[in-house]
């Protein structure tokens, strides 16, 4: 499943490697359409290939959406 990008009117949520994710959802490195990665709110933003990167939230999930079967 490939996440659907947020609309153009939605503010961009981003975070740097080593910081905590401000929201749960599908994230991707800025400027790179892959790899997508699901991160939970509060999880540390990971490096890519051992290097720090700027990550962009592509699809934020509400708590209700996270718990759907």
MMTF fields as JSON, N, C-alpha, C and O atoms, coordinates in Angstrom:
{
  "mmtfVersion": "1.0.0",
  "mmtfProducer": "UNKNOWN",
  "numBonds": 275,
  "numAtoms": 276,
  "numGroups": 69,
  "numChains": 1,
  "numModels": 1,
  "chainsPerModel": [1],
  "groupsPerChain": [69],
  "chainIdList": ["A"],
  "bondAtomList": [4, 2, 8, 6, 12, 10, 16, 14, 20, 18, 24, 22, 28, 26, 32, 30, 36, 34, 40, 38, 44, 42, 48, 46, 52, 50, 56, 54, 60, 58, 64, 62, 68, 66, 72, 70, 76, 74, 80, 78, 84, 82, 88, 86, 92, 90, 96, 94, 100, 98, 104, 102, 108, 106, 112, 110, 116, 114, 120, 118, 124, 122, 128, 126, 132, 130, 136, 134, 140, 138, 144, 142, 148, 146, 152, 150, 156, 154, 160, 158, 164, 162, 168, 166, 172, 170, 176, 174, 180, 178, 184, 182, 188, 186, 192, 190, 196, 194, 200, 198, 204, 202, 208, 206, 212, 210, 216, 214, 220, 218, 224, 222, 228, 226, 232, 230, 236, 234, 240, 238, 244, 242, 248, 246, 252, 250, 256, 254, 260, 258, 264, 262, 268, 266, 272, 270],
  "bondOrderList": [1, 1, 1, 1, 1, 1, 1, 1, 1, 1, 1, 1, 1, 1, 1, 1, 1, 1, 1, 1, 1, 1, 1, 1, 1, 1, 1, 1, 1, 1, 1, 1, 1, 1, 1, 1, 1, 1, 1, 1, 1, 1, 1, 1, 1, 1, 1, 1, 1, 1, 1, 1, 1, 1, 1, 1, 1, 1, 1, 1, 1, 1, 1, 1, 1, 1, 1, 1],
  "groupList": [{"groupName": "UNK", "atomNameList": ["N", "CA", "C", "O"], "elementList": ["N", "C", "C", "O"], "formalChargeList": [0, 0, 0, 0], "bondAtomList": [1, 0, 2, 1, 3, 2], "bondOrderList": [1, 1, 2], "singleLetterCode": "X", "chemCompType": "L-PEPTIDE LINKING"}],
  "groupTypeList": [0, 0, 0, 0, 0, 0, 0, 0, 0, 0, 0, 0, 0, 0, 0, 0, 0, 0, 0, 0, 0, 0, 0, 0, 0, 0, 0, 0, 0, 0, 0, 0, 0, 0, 0, 0, 0, 0, 0, 0, 0, 0, 0, 0, 0, 0, 0, 0, 0, 0, 0, 0, 0, 0, 0, 0, 0, 0, 0, 0, 0, 0, 0, 0, 0, 0, 0, 0, 0],
  "groupIdList": [1, 2, 3, 4, 5, 6, 7, 8, 9, 10, 11, 12, 13, 14, 15, 16, 17, 18, 19, 20, 21, 22, 23, 24, 25, 26, 27, 28, 29, 30, 31, 32, 33, 34, 35, 36, 37, 38, 39, 40, 41, 42, 43, 44, 45, 46, 47, 48, 49, 50, 51, 52, 53, 54, 55, 56, 57, 58, 59, 60, 61, 62, 63, 64, 65, 66, 67, 68, 69],
  "secStructList": [7, 7, 7, 7, 7, 7, 7, 6, 6, 1, 7, 7, 7, 3, 3, 3, 6, 6, 1, 5, 7, 1, 1, 7, 3, 3, 3, 3, 3, 6, 6, 7, 7, 7, 7, 7, 3, 3, 3, 7, 6, 6, 7, 5, 7, 7, 7, 5, 6, 6, 5, 7, 7, 3, 3, 3, 3, 3, 3, 3, 7, 7, 2, 2, 2, 2, 6, 7, 7],
  "xCoordList": [0.84, 0.0, 0.885, 1.772, 0.645, 1.386, 0.504, -0.636, 0.994, 0.185, -0.187, 0.552, -1.346, -1.793, -1.238, -1.432, -0.556, -0.009, -1.102, -2.248, -0.743, -1.687, -1.997, -1.246, -3.098, -3.495, -2.568, -1.829, -2.622, -1.756, -2.095, -1.254, -3.326, -3.733, -3.329, -3.428, -2.878, -2.462, -1.042, -0.145, -0.832, 0.535, 1.479, 1.083, 2.72, 3.696, 4.239, 4.668, 4.216, 4.799, 6.111, 6.149, 7.185, 8.48, 9.279, 8.947, 10.338, 11.22, 12.584, 12.704, 13.597, 14.964, 15.349, 14.81, 16.278, 16.818, 17.242, 17.863, 16.893, 17.255, 16.209, 16.273, 15.237, 14.139, 12.978, 12.97, 12.009, 10.833, 9.773, 9.556, 9.117, 8.056, 6.911, 6.409, 6.494, 5.417, 4.03, 3.06, 3.929, 2.642, 2.868, 3.917, 1.869, 1.915, 1.47, 0.568, 2.1, 1.697, 2.84, 3.873, 2.631, 3.627, 4.541, 4.077, 5.845, 6.873, 7.78, 7.898, 8.43, 9.429, 10.531, 10.286, 11.737, 12.811, 12.487, 11.982, 12.773, 12.531, 13.342, 14.541, 12.684, 13.352, 13.504, 14.081, 12.998, 13.128, 11.783, 11.329, 11.125, 9.814, 9.845, 8.797, 11.002, 11.136, 12.321, 13.211, 12.421, 11.478, 10.429, 10.746, 9.202, 8.169, 8.392, 8.869, 8.052, 8.185, 7.087, 6.821, 6.455, 5.446, 6.146, 6.933, 5.862, 6.423, 5.29, 4.338, 5.409, 4.456, 4.864, 6.05, 3.888, 4.177, 5.116, 4.878, 6.184, 7.164, 8.344, 9.354, 8.23, 9.328, 10.459, 10.207, 11.696, 12.834, 12.867, 12.683, 13.102, 13.214, 14.555, 15.6, 14.528, 15.751, 16.635, 16.18, 17.899, 18.766, 18.457, 17.77, 18.96, 18.858, 20.281, 21.063, 20.608, 21.964, 23.007, 24.098, 22.649, 23.58, 23.757, 24.612, 22.956, 23.093, 21.819, 20.72, 21.962, 20.768, 20.031, 20.649, 18.714, 17.896, 16.703, 16.378, 16.071, 14.857, 13.689, 13.622, 12.767, 11.627, 10.357, 10.181, 9.472, 8.196, 7.068, 7.096, 6.072, 4.89, 4.025, 3.602, 3.759, 2.997, 1.52, 0.651, 1.237, -0.142, -0.238, 0.278, -0.91, -1.085, -2.312, -3.338, -2.202, -3.317, -3.798, -2.995, -5.111, -5.692, -5.653, -5.49, -5.797, -5.823, -6.871, -6.609, -8.036, -9.078, -8.644, -8.922, -7.966, -7.493, -6.4, -6.308, -5.569, -4.458, -4.954, -4.273, -6.129, -6.622, -7.623, -8.138, -7.93, -8.852, -8.207, -7.003, -9.046, -8.541, -8.422, -8.017],
  "yCoordList": [-1.176, 0.0, 1.24, 1.378, 2.123, 3.38, 4.47, 4.628, 5.226, 6.284, 7.362, 7.627, 7.984, 9.098, 10.379, 10.622, 11.205, 12.452, 13.36, 13.298, 14.205, 15.165, 16.226, 16.4, 16.931, 17.943, 19.153, 19.323, 19.977, 21.15, 22.17, 22.997, 22.122, 23.075, 22.623, 23.402, 21.383, 20.872, 21.347, 21.189, 21.934, 22.351, 21.15, 20.055, 21.356, 20.286, 20.045, 20.974, 18.784, 18.385, 17.694, 16.819, 18.078, 17.477, 17.342, 17.935, 16.547, 16.353, 15.886, 15.316, 16.135, 15.745, 14.456, 14.137, 13.719, 12.518, 12.841, 13.87, 11.942, 12.113, 12.824, 12.796, 13.467, 14.124, 13.139, 12.104, 13.458, 12.602, 12.975, 14.152, 11.956, 12.197, 12.955, 12.505, 14.089, 14.857, 14.274, 14.694, 13.302, 12.695, 11.284, 10.981, 10.427, 9.073, 9.12, 9.88, 8.307, 8.23, 7.768, 7.298, 7.914, 7.517, 8.697, 9.795, 8.462, 9.476, 9.081, 7.901, 10.088, 9.817, 10.871, 11.982, 10.523, 11.512, 12.641, 12.384, 13.871, 15.024, 14.882, 14.608, 15.07, 15.0, 13.589, 13.399, 12.598, 11.197, 10.518, 10.379, 10.086, 9.471, 8.131, 7.636, 7.542, 6.278, 6.402, 7.191, 5.737, 4.745, 5.39, 6.255, 4.966, 5.343, 4.534, 3.401, 5.103, 4.373, 4.844, 6.041, 3.894, 4.255, 4.537, 3.721, 5.687, 6.055, 6.436, 7.111, 5.99, 6.363, 7.694, 8.018, 8.461, 9.718, 9.444, 8.536, 10.236, 10.081, 9.191, 9.196, 8.427, 7.553, 8.414, 9.455, 7.982, 8.729, 8.634, 7.56, 9.77, 9.815, 9.171, 9.573, 8.172, 7.436, 8.091, 8.951, 7.673, 8.089, 7.232, 6.215, 7.643, 6.845, 6.573, 7.498, 5.301, 4.898, 5.501, 5.879, 5.583, 6.077, 7.588, 8.094, 8.32, 9.781, 10.45, 9.951, 11.584, 12.303, 12.921, 13.425, 12.873, 13.434, 14.176, 14.031, 14.96, 15.691, 14.848, 14.548, 14.462, 13.623, 14.465, 15.429, 14.091, 14.764, 13.779, 12.634, 14.236, 13.417, 13.428, 14.49, 12.25, 12.141, 11.902, 12.474, 11.053, 10.728, 10.566, 9.603, 11.524, 11.448, 10.603, 10.717, 9.755, 8.921, 9.343, 9.516, 9.509, 9.838, 8.59, 7.486, 8.735, 7.535, 6.518, 5.316, 6.961, 6.027, 5.256, 4.063, 5.928, 5.265, 4.261, 3.229, 4.541, 3.632, 2.311, 1.293, 2.311, 1.096, 0.328, -0.683, 0.748, -0.015, -1.327, -1.412, -2.34, -3.676, -3.787, -4.831],
  "zCoordList": [0.0, 0.0, 0.0, 0.843, -0.931, -1.012, -0.433, -0.872, 0.537, 1.14, 0.141, -0.807, 0.361, -0.453, 0.142, 1.333, -0.634, -0.097, 0.446, 0.002, 1.41, 1.963, 0.921, -0.038, 1.108, 0.132, 0.214, 1.183, -0.809, -0.881, 0.208, 0.558, 0.749, 1.776, 3.181, 4.13, 3.324, 4.619, 4.926, 4.099, 6.125, 6.469, 6.498, 6.897, 6.079, 6.058, 7.456, 8.141, 7.868, 9.145, 8.814, 7.949, 9.493, 9.208, 10.492, 11.518, 10.412, 11.56, 11.062, 9.977, 11.866, 11.527, 12.236, 13.296, 11.651, 12.272, 13.706, 13.97, 14.62, 16.024, 16.854, 18.083, 16.2, 16.901, 17.017, 16.351, 17.853, 18.012, 16.981, 16.694, 16.431, 15.453, 16.133, 17.163, 15.578, 16.186, 15.941, 16.571, 15.022, 14.705, 14.175, 13.606, 14.368, 13.802, 12.356, 12.003, 11.513, 10.115, 9.23, 9.707, 7.936, 6.932, 6.649, 6.342, 6.753, 6.566, 5.409, 5.078, 4.789, 3.749, 3.857, 4.328, 3.424, 3.412, 2.428, 1.335, 2.806, 1.935, 0.656, 0.699, -0.478, -1.77, -2.309, -3.38, -1.591, -2.01, -1.823, -0.687, -2.904, -2.76, -2.038, -1.621, -1.882, -1.163, -0.225, -0.543, 0.85, 1.365, 2.27, 3.086, 2.118, 3.078, 4.339, 4.278, 5.472, 6.731, 7.679, 7.789, 8.36, 9.348, 10.668, 11.146, 11.253, 12.549, 13.493, 13.103, 14.747, 15.778, 16.391, 16.451, 16.843, 17.514, 18.686, 19.483, 18.784, 19.854, 19.503, 20.207, 18.421, 17.978, 17.417, 16.811, 17.619, 17.073, 15.555, 14.982, 14.915, 13.458, 13.08, 13.592, 12.183, 11.869, 10.801, 10.047, 10.75, 9.64, 8.408, 8.509, 7.265, 6.041, 5.582, 5.362, 5.44, 5.063, 5.995, 5.569, 7.284, 8.291, 8.323, 9.05, 7.539, 7.477, 7.976, 7.736, 8.675, 9.119, 7.933, 6.996, 7.99, 6.912, 7.499, 8.678, 6.665, 6.988, 6.481, 5.289, 7.367, 6.994, 6.89, 7.634, 5.958, 5.732, 6.03, 5.578, 6.796, 7.052, 5.802, 5.346, 5.248, 4.007, 4.301, 3.643, 5.294, 5.636, 7.136, 7.703, 7.785, 9.233, 9.541, 8.87, 10.556, 10.965, 12.345, 13.262, 12.493, 13.79, 14.671, 14.152, 15.982, 16.841, 16.407, 16.454, 15.991, 15.546, 14.302, 14.186, 13.372, 12.149, 12.459, 11.794, 13.456, 13.803, 14.359, 14.235, 14.968, 15.63, 14.805, 15.283, 13.593, 12.729, 12.328, 12.084, 12.269, 11.875, 10.382, 9.872]
}
